[in-house]
Amino acid sequence: MDIRKPIGQLFLILGTILMAWGIFGGEAAAGKLPFNLNLWWGAAVFLFGAAMTYYARRAAAAESARESCGTGCGCSKSQ
C-alpha cells in the first residue's frame, strides 16, 4: 500500500474539519487577526491532502499499467 493514500485521506478529513470550524466558529476562530486563520489553514491542509490522494491514485494507475504490459499493447516490453 502506498503511504500517500492514508496520509492524503487523513489530511482531507482534518482540513475539512478545520475549515468547518473556521466557517461556523464565528469570531472566536479568528481572534484578533484580520483574517480567519482556521479557514485558511484548513484550506491549505485540505489541498495538501487532495494532492497526496491525487498522487497516490496516479501512482496506482501507473503501476497497474506496468503490470498489464505484455498483452500486445505495443510497448517495448511486449516485443
ZADO-1210 file (C-alpha; in nm, 4 decimals, padded with zeros to 6 digits):
<atoms>
<atom x="00.0000" y="00.0000" z="00.0000" code="MET" pos="1"/>
<atom x="00.1219" y="00.3433" z="-00.0884" code="ASP" pos="2"/>
<atom x="00.1609" y="00.5617" z="00.2226" code="ILE" pos="3"/>
<atom x="00.0276" y="00.8636" z="00.0326" code="ARG" pos="4"/>
<atom x="-00.3263" y="00.7243" z="00.0279" code="LYS" pos="5"/>
<atom x="-00.3939" y="00.7071" z="00.4056" code="PRO" pos="6"/>
<atom x="-00.1988" y="01.0283" z="00.4689" code="ILE" pos="7"/>
<atom x="-00.3981" y="01.2068" z="00.1994" code="GLY" pos="8"/>
<atom x="-00.7266" y="01.0825" z="00.3418" code="GLN" pos="9"/>
<atom x="-00.6267" y="01.1877" z="00.6925" code="LEU" pos="10"/>
<atom x="-00.5364" y="01.5387" z="00.5801" code="PHE" pos="11"/>
<atom x="-00.8558" y="01.5652" z="00.3744" code="LEU" pos="12"/>
<atom x="-01.0603" y="01.4890" z="00.6861" code="ILE" pos="13"/>
<atom x="-00.8576" y="01.7205" z="00.9098" code="LEU" pos="14"/>
<atom x="-00.8710" y="02.0015" z="00.6546" code="GLY" pos="15"/>
<atom x="-01.2461" y="01.9663" z="00.6223" code="THR" pos="16"/>
<atom x="-01.2920" y="01.9788" z="00.9996" code="ILE" pos="17"/>
<atom x="-01.0656" y="02.2814" z="01.0338" code="LEU" pos="18"/>
<atom x="-01.2399" y="02.4677" z="00.7509" code="MET" pos="19"/>
<atom x="-01.5800" y="02.3927" z="00.9035" code="ALA" pos="20"/>
<atom x="-01.4514" y="02.5190" z="01.2390" code="TRP" pos="21"/>
<atom x="-01.3335" y="02.8364" z="01.0697" code="GLY" pos="22"/>
<atom x="-01.6643" y="02.8899" z="00.8886" code="ILE" pos="23"/>
<atom x="-01.9020" y="02.8064" z="01.1728" code="PHE" pos="24"/>
<atom x="-01.6793" y="02.9023" z="01.4671" code="GLY" pos="25"/>
<atom x="-01.7585" y="03.2712" z="01.4401" code="GLY" pos="26"/>
<atom x="-01.5378" y="03.5458" z="01.5788" code="GLU" pos="27"/>
<atom x="-01.3629" y="03.3215" z="01.8301" code="ALA" pos="28"/>
<atom x="-01.1958" y="03.1336" z="01.5448" code="ALA" pos="29"/>
<atom x="-01.0371" y="03.4482" z="01.4035" code="ALA" pos="30"/>
<atom x="-00.9307" y="03.6076" z="01.7299" code="GLY" pos="31"/>
<atom x="-00.7599" y="03.9429" z="01.6824" code="LYS" pos="32"/>
<atom x="-00.6311" y="03.8624" z="01.3351" code="LEU" pos="33"/>
<atom x="-00.7826" y="04.0388" z="01.0340" code="PRO" pos="34"/>
<atom x="-00.8466" y="03.7015" z="00.8665" code="PHE" pos="35"/>
<atom x="-00.9863" y="03.3663" z="00.9720" code="ASN" pos="36"/>
<atom x="-00.6794" y="03.1578" z="01.0485" code="LEU" pos="37"/>
<atom x="-00.8699" y="02.8290" z="01.0866" code="ASN" pos="38"/>
<atom x="-01.0368" y="02.8690" z="00.7499" code="LEU" pos="39"/>
<atom x="-00.7141" y="02.9400" z="00.5617" code="TRP" pos="40"/>
<atom x="-00.5083" y="02.6696" z="00.7315" code="TRP" pos="41"/>
<atom x="-00.7953" y="02.4250" z="00.6834" code="GLY" pos="42"/>
<atom x="-00.7905" y="02.5038" z="00.3122" code="ALA" pos="43"/>
<atom x="-00.4129" y="02.4541" z="00.2999" code="ALA" pos="44"/>
<atom x="-00.4338" y="02.1207" z="00.4824" code="VAL" pos="45"/>
<atom x="-00.7223" y="02.0125" z="00.2583" code="PHE" pos="46"/>
<atom x="-00.5238" y="02.0975" z="-00.0566" code="LEU" pos="47"/>
<atom x="-00.2246" y="01.9035" z="00.0741" code="PHE" pos="48"/>
<atom x="-00.4489" y="01.6022" z="00.1373" code="GLY" pos="49"/>
<atom x="-00.6008" y="01.6344" z="-00.2083" code="ALA" pos="50"/>
<atom x="-00.2541" y="01.6441" z="-00.3655" code="ALA" pos="51"/>
<atom x="-00.1421" y="01.3354" z="-00.1718" code="MET" pos="52"/>
<atom x="-00.4561" y="01.1473" z="-00.2722" code="THR" pos="53"/>
<atom x="-00.4127" y="01.2516" z="-00.6353" code="TYR" pos="54"/>
<atom x="-00.0518" y="01.1333" z="-00.6484" code="TYR" pos="55"/>
<atom x="-00.1410" y="00.8050" z="-00.4774" code="ALA" pos="56"/>
<atom x="-00.4108" y="00.7360" z="-00.7375" code="ARG" pos="57"/>
<atom x="-00.1757" y="00.8396" z="-01.0168" code="ARG" pos="58"/>
<atom x="00.0937" y="00.6004" z="-00.8903" code="ALA" pos="59"/>
<atom x="-00.1599" y="00.3179" z="-00.8599" code="ALA" pos="60"/>
<atom x="-00.2744" y="00.3759" z="-01.2177" code="ALA" pos="61"/>
<atom x="00.0851" y="00.3742" z="-01.3431" code="ALA" pos="62"/>
<atom x="00.1554" y="00.0541" z="-01.1502" code="GLU" pos="63"/>
<atom x="-00.1472" y="-00.1211" z="-01.2966" code="SER" pos="64"/>
<atom x="-00.0432" y="-00.0074" z="-01.6441" code="ALA" pos="65"/>
<atom x="00.3026" y="-00.1568" z="-01.5902" code="ARG" pos="66"/>
<atom x="00.1535" y="-00.4859" z="-01.4699" code="GLU" pos="67"/>
<atom x="-00.0716" y="-00.5172" z="-01.7740" code="SER" pos="68"/>
<atom x="00.2256" y="-00.4909" z="-02.0081" code="CYS" pos="69"/>
<atom x="00.2895" y="-00.7900" z="-02.2313" code="GLY" pos="70"/>
<atom x="-00.0641" y="-00.8222" z="-02.3619" code="THR" pos="71"/>
<atom x="00.0146" y="-00.6855" z="-02.7055" code="GLY" pos="72"/>
<atom x="-00.0132" y="-00.3202" z="-02.6135" code="CYS" pos="73"/>
<atom x="00.2717" y="-00.2286" z="-02.8481" code="GLY" pos="74"/>
<atom x="00.5244" y="-00.1121" z="-02.5903" code="CYS" pos="75"/>
<atom x="00.8889" y="-00.2171" z="-02.5929" code="SER" pos="76"/>
<atom x="00.8407" y="-00.4857" z="-02.3274" code="LYS" pos="77"/>
<atom x="00.5815" y="-00.6809" z="-02.5247" code="SER" pos="78"/>
<atom x="00.8043" y="-00.7176" z="-02.8343" code="GLN" pos="79"/>
</atoms>
